[in-house]
Amino acid sequence: MNIIKNMFTGIGKRKTSVAKVFLLEGSGVITVNNKTFDEFFSGIGEEKELIKTPFILVNFNNKYNLDIKVQGGGISSQLEAIRLAITKALCTMNTEYRQIFKQKLFLRRDSRIKERRKYGLKKARKASQYSKR
């Protein structure tokens, strides 16, 4: 049985997306749901850099392999959930990083989710047009 040393984990959420990140020492390979990062997020451009910002803040470029499991939500909410999970994993690695991430507001979970539809309305708040006469 393989016992992995120096593995750090973090869980991040955004809207209905949930991301679990496993940090392992390595060469900087990123896999998302058993696919390469570029293969999984092939349709987006500059937003891919959102994931690398926590590593840039603590100067950890290509020192750790990322194994990411993400489900639910859309592409942008998945990316933000992954970023939150990475920052939490880095904070478990070294507690001194917590101050850096707190200043940049990376440890905040954005709790805004889609509001439910109410009966009598077309959407959550959209009603049919009111006619006075």
N, CA and C atoms as a LAMMPS dump frame, in Angstrom:
ITEM: TIMESTEP
0
ITEM: NUMBER OF ATOMS
399
ITEM: BOX BOUNDS ff ff ff
-5.0000000000000000e+02 5.0000000000000000e+02
-5.0000000000000000e+02 5.0000000000000000e+02
-5.0000000000000000e+02 5.0000000000000000e+02
ITEM: ATOMS id mol type element x y z
1 1 1 N 0.845 -1.185 0
2 1 2 C 0 0 0
3 1 3 C 0.886 1.243 0
4 2 1 N 0.608 2.156 -0.894
5 2 2 C 1.382 3.392 -0.996
6 2 3 C 0.879 4.419 -0.002
7 3 1 N 1.77 4.929 0.788
8 3 2 C 1.415 6.02 1.693
9 3 3 C 2.043 7.282 1.116
10 4 1 N 1.201 8.242 0.783
11 4 2 C 1.676 9.471 0.151
12 4 3 C 1.996 10.488 1.229
13 5 1 N 3.239 10.956 1.221
14 5 2 C 3.64 12.001 2.151
15 5 3 C 3.482 13.354 1.475
16 6 1 N 3.303 14.364 2.28
17 6 2 C 3.198 15.739 1.793
18 6 3 C 2.065 15.925 0.786
19 7 1 N 0.901 15.358 1.078
20 7 2 C -0.28 15.606 0.265
21 7 3 C -1.205 16.519 1.058
22 8 1 N -1.613 17.606 0.429
23 8 2 C -2.477 18.581 1.075
24 8 3 C -3.771 18.668 0.287
25 9 1 N -4.888 18.822 0.996
26 9 2 C -6.193 18.85 0.341
27 9 3 C -6.943 20.123 0.692
28 10 1 N -7.864 20.495 -0.175
29 10 2 C -8.729 21.649 0.062
30 10 3 C -10.024 21.481 -0.706
31 11 1 N -11.094 21.998 -0.151
32 11 2 C -12.404 21.929 -0.793
33 11 3 C -12.917 23.348 -0.994
34 12 1 N -13.382 23.653 -2.192
35 12 2 C -13.924 24.971 -2.5
36 12 3 C -15.287 24.853 -3.153
37 13 1 N -16.143 25.823 -2.887
38 13 2 C -17.486 25.828 -3.456
39 13 3 C -17.797 27.197 -4.042
40 14 1 N -18.617 27.187 -5.099
41 14 2 C -19.106 28.422 -5.712
42 14 3 C -20.369 28.075 -6.471
43 15 1 N -21.481 28.747 -6.16
44 15 2 C -22.797 28.427 -6.722
45 15 3 C -23.091 26.947 -6.475
46 16 1 N -23.197 26.131 -7.516
47 16 2 C -23.434 24.704 -7.302
48 16 3 C -22.203 23.864 -7.606
49 17 1 N -21.059 24.499 -7.821
50 17 2 C -19.817 23.78 -8.103
51 17 3 C -19.106 23.412 -6.811
52 18 1 N -18.557 22.213 -6.795
53 18 2 C -17.752 21.749 -5.669
54 18 3 C -16.445 21.219 -6.237
55 19 1 N -15.327 21.71 -5.714
56 19 2 C -14.01 21.288 -6.187
57 19 3 C -13.197 20.739 -5.027
58 20 1 N -12.552 19.607 -5.267
59 20 2 C -11.628 19.012 -4.306
60 20 3 C -10.257 19.007 -4.945
61 21 1 N -9.273 19.562 -4.241
62 21 2 C -7.924 19.689 -4.778
63 21 3 C -6.968 18.878 -3.912
64 22 1 N -6.09 18.131 -4.588
65 22 2 C -5.036 17.378 -3.915
66 22 3 C -3.702 17.9 -4.42
67 23 1 N -2.889 18.459 -3.512
68 23 2 C -1.568 18.994 -3.858
69 23 3 C -0.515 17.946 -3.534
70 24 1 N 0.293 17.6 -4.525
71 24 2 C 1.382 16.653 -4.344
72 24 3 C 2.664 17.269 -4.868
73 25 1 N 3.786 16.97 -4.242
74 25 2 C 5.061 17.482 -4.747
75 25 3 C 5.333 16.876 -6.109
76 26 1 N 5.771 17.727 -7.034
77 26 2 C 6.021 17.241 -8.389
78 26 3 C 6.492 18.343 -9.311
79 27 1 N 6.141 18.192 -10.585
80 27 2 C 6.654 19.097 -11.617
81 27 3 C 5.642 20.106 -12.119
82 28 1 N 4.465 20.181 -11.54
83 28 2 C 3.484 21.188 -11.935
84 28 3 C 2.425 20.694 -12.887
85 29 1 N 2.165 19.391 -12.934
86 29 2 C 1.144 18.824 -13.812
87 29 3 C -0.229 19.026 -13.17
88 30 1 N -1.181 19.526 -13.967
89 30 2 C -2.54 19.767 -13.475
90 30 3 C -3.488 18.826 -14.201
91 31 1 N -4.22 17.997 -13.428
92 31 2 C -5.246 17.13 -14.005
93 31 3 C -6.586 17.473 -13.363
94 32 1 N -7.601 17.582 -14.209
95 32 2 C -8.956 17.879 -13.747
96 32 3 C -9.861 16.747 -14.209
97 33 1 N -10.466 16.04 -13.269
98 33 2 C -11.331 14.896 -13.556
99 33 3 C -10.654 13.9 -14.509
100 34 1 N -9.411 13.56 -14.215
101 34 2 C -8.591 12.601 -14.973
102 34 3 C -8.327 13.029 -16.418
103 35 1 N -8.411 14.316 -16.701
104 35 2 C -8.033 14.875 -17.995
105 35 3 C -6.994 15.961 -17.746
106 36 1 N -6.27 16.336 -18.775
107 36 2 C -5.336 17.444 -18.604
108 36 3 C -6.128 18.732 -18.449
109 37 1 N -5.475 19.735 -17.861
110 37 2 C -6.16 21.001 -17.589
111 37 3 C -6.623 21.664 -18.875
112 38 1 N -5.76 21.683 -19.9
113 38 2 C -6.126 22.323 -21.168
114 38 3 C -7.217 21.55 -21.904
115 39 1 N -7.257 20.244 -21.721
116 39 2 C -8.29 19.436 -22.36
117 39 3 C -9.646 19.648 -21.696
118 40 1 N -9.657 19.776 -20.358
119 40 2 C -10.916 19.941 -19.633
120 40 3 C -11.496 21.333 -19.843
121 41 1 N -10.66 22.374 -19.75
122 41 2 C -11.096 23.758 -19.949
123 41 3 C -10.617 24.249 -21.31
124 42 1 N -11.041 23.581 -22.385
125 42 2 C -10.531 23.919 -23.714
126 42 3 C -11.21 25.148 -24.316
127 43 1 N -12.432 25.46 -23.906
128 43 2 C -13.183 26.533 -24.549
129 43 3 C -12.954 27.92 -23.989
130 44 1 N -12.064 28.06 -23.008
131 44 2 C -11.869 29.371 -22.397
132 44 3 C -10.437 29.833 -22.619
133 45 1 N -10.233 31.139 -22.455
134 45 2 C -8.918 31.709 -22.721
135 45 3 C -8.196 32.149 -21.471
136 46 1 N -8.307 33.436 -21.17
137 46 2 C -7.525 34.032 -20.087
138 46 3 C -7.998 33.636 -18.693
139 47 1 N -9.198 33.12 -18.58
140 47 2 C -9.716 32.764 -17.263
141 47 3 C -8.966 31.589 -16.646
142 48 1 N -8.218 30.841 -17.472
143 48 2 C -7.417 29.731 -16.949
144 48 3 C -6.372 30.209 -15.96
145 49 1 N -5.921 31.441 -16.124
146 49 2 C -4.888 31.998 -15.243
147 49 3 C -5.414 32.231 -13.828
148 50 1 N -6.734 32.175 -13.638
149 50 2 C -7.338 32.359 -12.326
150 50 3 C -6.836 31.314 -11.338
151 51 1 N -6.588 30.112 -11.825
152 51 2 C -6.127 29.026 -10.959
153 51 3 C -4.693 29.253 -10.492
154 52 1 N -3.884 29.87 -11.309
155 52 2 C -2.458 30.019 -10.993
156 52 3 C -2.154 31.19 -10.058
157 53 1 N -3.129 32.067 -9.807
158 53 2 C -2.868 33.235 -8.967
159 53 3 C -2.48 32.899 -7.526
160 54 1 N -3.06 31.874 -6.866
161 54 2 C -2.583 31.567 -5.51
162 54 3 C -1.118 31.131 -5.481
163 55 1 N -0.689 30.4 -6.511
164 55 2 C 0.704 29.967 -6.57
165 55 3 C 1.65 31.13 -6.826
166 56 1 N 1.21 32.098 -7.602
167 56 2 C 2.035 33.274 -7.895
168 56 3 C 2.234 34.101 -6.626
169 57 1 N 1.196 34.215 -5.798
170 57 2 C 1.296 35.001 -4.567
171 57 3 C 2.31 34.427 -3.579
172 58 1 N 2.441 33.098 -3.541
173 58 2 C 3.365 32.476 -2.581
174 58 3 C 4.623 31.931 -3.259
175 59 1 N 4.851 32.28 -4.527
176 59 2 C 6.041 31.886 -5.294
177 59 3 C 6.23 30.375 -5.345
178 60 1 N 5.186 29.66 -5.757
179 60 2 C 5.236 28.2 -5.884
180 60 3 C 5.001 27.779 -7.327
181 61 1 N 5.682 28.368 -8.277
182 61 2 C 5.449 28.038 -9.674
183 61 3 C 6.027 26.666 -9.998
184 62 1 N 5.168 25.747 -10.446
185 62 2 C 5.532 24.41 -10.908
186 62 3 C 6.271 23.568 -9.875
187 63 1 N 5.94 23.711 -8.604
188 63 2 C 6.537 22.867 -7.576
189 63 3 C 5.61 21.743 -7.148
190 64 1 N 4.317 21.875 -7.441
191 64 2 C 3.337 20.903 -6.981
192 64 3 C 2.445 20.444 -8.125
193 65 1 N 2.139 19.145 -8.122
194 65 2 C 1.146 18.606 -9.048
195 65 3 C -0.233 18.787 -8.437
196 66 1 N -1.207 19.086 -9.268
197 66 2 C -2.583 19.275 -8.813
198 66 3 C -3.455 18.169 -9.376
199 67 1 N -4.17 17.483 -8.501
200 67 2 C -5.184 16.532 -8.926
201 67 3 C -6.515 17.101 -8.454
202 68 1 N -7.368 17.486 -9.402
203 68 2 C -8.59 18.217 -9.091
204 68 3 C -9.795 17.375 -9.494
205 69 1 N -10.771 17.305 -8.584
206 69 2 C -12.062 16.691 -8.884
207 69 3 C -13.106 17.788 -8.741
208 70 1 N -13.837 18.071 -9.807
209 70 2 C -14.818 19.154 -9.78
210 70 3 C -16.114 18.66 -10.398
211 71 1 N -17.225 19.114 -9.835
212 71 2 C -18.528 18.729 -10.372
213 71 3 C -19.528 19.842 -10.154
214 72 1 N -20.546 19.9 -11.011
215 72 2 C -21.63 20.862 -10.889
216 72 3 C -21.272 22.233 -11.404
217 73 1 N -22.292 23.014 -11.698
218 73 2 C -22.104 24.402 -12.097
219 73 3 C -21.558 24.566 -13.496
220 74 1 N -21.198 25.813 -13.8
221 74 2 C -20.631 26.136 -15.099
222 74 3 C -19.132 26.29 -15.025
223 75 1 N -18.555 26.735 -16.119
224 75 2 C -17.099 26.818 -16.217
225 75 3 C -16.531 27.849 -15.256
226 76 1 N -17.107 29.048 -15.22
227 76 2 C -16.543 30.103 -14.371
228 76 3 C -16.709 29.775 -12.891
229 77 1 N -17.834 29.19 -12.517
230 77 2 C -18.006 28.838 -11.103
231 77 3 C -17.098 27.678 -10.722
232 78 1 N -16.818 26.772 -11.652
233 78 2 C -15.876 25.696 -11.376
234 78 3 C -14.47 26.241 -11.176
235 79 1 N -14.079 27.21 -11.998
236 79 2 C -12.741 27.805 -11.856
237 79 3 C -12.6 28.529 -10.514
238 80 1 N -13.626 29.247 -10.09
239 80 2 C -13.545 29.95 -8.814
240 80 3 C -13.571 28.98 -7.64
241 81 1 N -14.297 27.87 -7.771
242 81 2 C -14.294 26.849 -6.726
243 81 3 C -12.918 26.193 -6.624
244 82 1 N -12.283 25.97 -7.766
245 82 2 C -10.935 25.39 -7.775
246 82 3 C -9.944 26.346 -7.13
247 83 1 N -10.054 27.642 -7.435
248 83 2 C -9.134 28.615 -6.837
249 83 3 C -9.275 28.654 -5.323
250 84 1 N -10.502 28.612 -4.81
251 84 2 C -10.728 28.601 -3.368
252 84 3 C -10.162 27.33 -2.743
253 85 1 N -10.323 26.196 -3.42
254 85 2 C -9.799 24.936 -2.892
255 85 3 C -8.27 24.945 -2.855
256 86 1 N -7.649 25.548 -3.868
257 86 2 C -6.182 25.628 -3.9
258 86 3 C -5.674 26.507 -2.769
259 87 1 N -6.329 27.633 -2.53
260 87 2 C -5.878 28.514 -1.446
261 87 3 C -6.037 27.842 -0.092
262 88 1 N -7.112 27.078 0.09
263 88 2 C -7.284 26.363 1.357
264 88 3 C -6.227 25.286 1.533
265 89 1 N -5.87 24.607 0.441
266 89 2 C -4.836 23.578 0.524
267 89 3 C -3.484 24.198 0.843
268 90 1 N -3.186 25.355 0.253
269 90 2 C -1.922 26.037 0.552
270 90 3 C -1.887 26.54 1.986
271 91 1 N -3.038 26.917 2.533
272 91 2 C -3.098 27.364 3.927
273 91 3 C -2.87 26.206 4.897
274 92 1 N -3.3 24.996 4.524
275 92 2 C -3.017 23.847 5.389
276 92 3 C -1.54 23.471 5.325
277 93 1 N -0.91 23.78 4.203
278 93 2 C 0.517 23.509 4.054
279 93 3 C 1.345 24.398 4.978
280 94 1 N 1.026 25.683 4.995
281 94 2 C 1.776 26.646 5.802
282 94 3 C 0.787 27.701 6.291
283 95 1 N 0.681 27.856 7.597
284 95 2 C -0.301 28.788 8.144
285 95 3 C 0.08 30.25 7.925
286 96 1 N 1.323 30.519 7.583
287 96 2 C 1.743 31.904 7.324
288 96 3 C 1.138 32.452 6.033
289 97 1 N 0.755 31.556 5.121
290 97 2 C 0.151 31.996 3.862
291 97 3 C -1.246 32.56 4.061
292 98 1 N -1.856 32.239 5.186
293 98 2 C -3.228 32.679 5.454
294 98 3 C -3.348 34.202 5.429
295 99 1 N -2.377 34.904 5.986
296 99 2 C -2.398 36.378 5.996
297 99 3 C -2.329 36.945 4.579
298 100 1 N -1.498 36.333 3.739
299 100 2 C -1.359 36.808 2.352
300 100 3 C -2.678 36.656 1.61
301 101 1 N -3.306 35.487 1.766
302 101 2 C -4.556 35.24 1.058
303 101 3 C -5.711 36.056 1.626
304 102 1 N -5.677 36.338 2.916
305 102 2 C -6.733 37.154 3.513
306 102 3 C -6.684 38.586 2.988
307 103 1 N -5.481 39.111 2.797
308 103 2 C -5.353 40.472 2.276
309 103 3 C -5.885 40.572 0.85
310 104 1 N -5.675 39.529 0.053
311 104 2 C -6.147 39.52 -1.335
312 104 3 C -7.575 38.988 -1.467
313 105 1 N -8.227 38.668 -0.333
314 105 2 C -9.608 38.194 -0.274
315 105 3 C -9.819 36.879 -1.019
316 106 1 N -8.816 36.002 -1.019
317 106 2 C -8.929 34.717 -1.696
318 106 3 C -9.605 33.664 -0.834
319 107 1 N -9.717 33.901 0.455
320 107 2 C -10.313 32.908 1.34
321 107 3 C -11.807 33.127 1.542
322 108 1 N -12.393 34.025 0.812
323 108 2 C -13.83 34.279 0.922
324 108 3 C -14.593 33.385 -0.029
325 109 1 N -15.645 32.775 0.508
326 109 2 C -16.513 31.958 -0.34
327 109 3 C -17.646 32.84 -0.832
328 110 1 N -17.806 32.925 -2.132
329 110 2 C -18.88 33.71 -2.715
330 110 3 C -20.162 32.892 -2.618
331 111 1 N -21.051 33.266 -1.706
332 111 2 C -22.211 32.437 -1.388
333 111 3 C -23.434 32.739 -2.247
334 112 1 N -23.294 33.594 -3.255
335 112 2 C -24.447 33.917 -4.091
336 112 3 C -24.817 32.731 -4.966
337 113 1 N -26.066 32.308 -4.876
338 113 2 C -26.561 31.227 -5.717
339 113 3 C -27.833 31.702 -6.405
340 114 1 N -28.293 30.936 -7.379
341 114 2 C -29.484 31.317 -8.125
342 114 3 C -30.705 31.249 -7.216
343 115 1 N -31.512 32.31 -7.287
344 115 2 C -32.712 32.38 -6.468
345 115 3 C -33.792 31.473 -7.056
346 116 1 N -34.564 30.843 -6.189
347 116 2 C -35.577 29.904 -6.665
348 116 3 C -36.761 30.637 -7.294
349 117 1 N -37.455 29.944 -8.177
350 117 2 C -38.63 30.498 -8.834
351 117 3 C -39.812 30.45 -7.873
352 118 1 N -40.595 31.567 -7.831
353 118 2 C -41.779 31.627 -6.976
354 118 3 C -43.033 31.388 -7.82
355 119 1 N -44.023 30.801 -7.182
356 119 2 C -45.259 30.527 -7.913
357 119 3 C -45.96 31.85 -8.223
358 120 1 N -46.643 31.9 -9.346
359 120 2 C -47.327 33.113 -9.783
360 120 3 C -46.436 34.05 -10.574
361 121 1 N -45.135 33.772 -10.617
362 121 2 C -44.187 34.587 -11.364
363 121 3 C -43.564 33.749 -12.477
364 122 1 N -42.984 34.443 -13.463
365 122 2 C -42.353 33.734 -14.569
366 122 3 C -40.957 33.243 -14.203
367 123 1 N -40.222 34.053 -13.445
368 123 2 C -38.899 33.666 -12.955
369 123 3 C -38.867 33.972 -11.463
370 124 1 N -37.698 34.179 -10.899
371 124 2 C -37.605 34.417 -9.461
372 124 3 C -38.31 35.71 -9.063
373 125 1 N -38.157 36.754 -9.902
374 125 2 C -38.789 38.044 -9.579
375 125 3 C -39.602 38.62 -10.725
376 126 1 N -39.503 38.024 -11.907
377 126 2 C -40.184 38.573 -13.079
378 126 3 C -41.659 38.186 -13.068
379 127 1 N -42.513 39.198 -13.074
380 127 2 C -43.958 38.97 -13.096
381 127 3 C -44.513 39.378 -14.452
382 128 1 N -45.737 38.982 -14.719
383 128 2 C -46.369 39.409 -15.97
384 128 3 C -46.694 40.9 -15.851
385 129 1 N -46.815 41.57 -16.999
386 129 2 C -46.997 43.014 -17.016
387 129 3 C -48.332 43.386 -16.388
388 130 1 N -48.306 44.402 -15.55
389 130 2 C -49.522 44.857 -14.857
390 130 3 C -50.263 45.858 -15.73
391 131 1 N -51.537 45.66 -15.876
392 131 2 C -52.356 46.563 -16.68
393 131 3 C -53.336 47.263 -15.767
394 132 1 N -53.306 48.611 -15.751
395 132 2 C -54.179 49.359 -14.863
396 132 3 C -55.606 49.403 -15.401
397 133 1 N -55.75 49.526 -16.704
398 133 2 C -57.097 49.605 -17.314
399 133 3 C -57.31 48.502 -18.306
